[in-house]
Amino acid sequence: MLFQTKVIIPHIKKKPPTDRELEKWYKRWEESTDGLENVWLNRSSYLAGNHITIADLLGICEMMQPIAAGYNLDTNKFPRVQDWMERIKKETQPHFDEAHIISMRLREKILQEEKQKIY
């Protein structure tokens, strides 16, 4: 919802999101990421065991949406999630980059606009 709230809905409604909306969904993203860090990745390198599964592919797509919206993962707070994401990216190359090229271009545009204080 963070990606939708920051990128998709404002594009449709032609109105920027409120800080309150963004804070709400950012907090939920952090809570979900905490679950990945301390539950799902606590005892294994992947979400459903010791090798990559569809759960990892779906999970990383969910994690990439807020990143595409210009947010950064707190690698100090979530080191297992960071390591897991790097593993998935590496194991799925070159397909990972191909699948995320548009969202990463969007990220660069969003970050550039935020730098210029334009929405």
Order of alpha helices (4+ residues) and beta strands (2+ residues): alpha-alpha-alpha-alpha-alpha
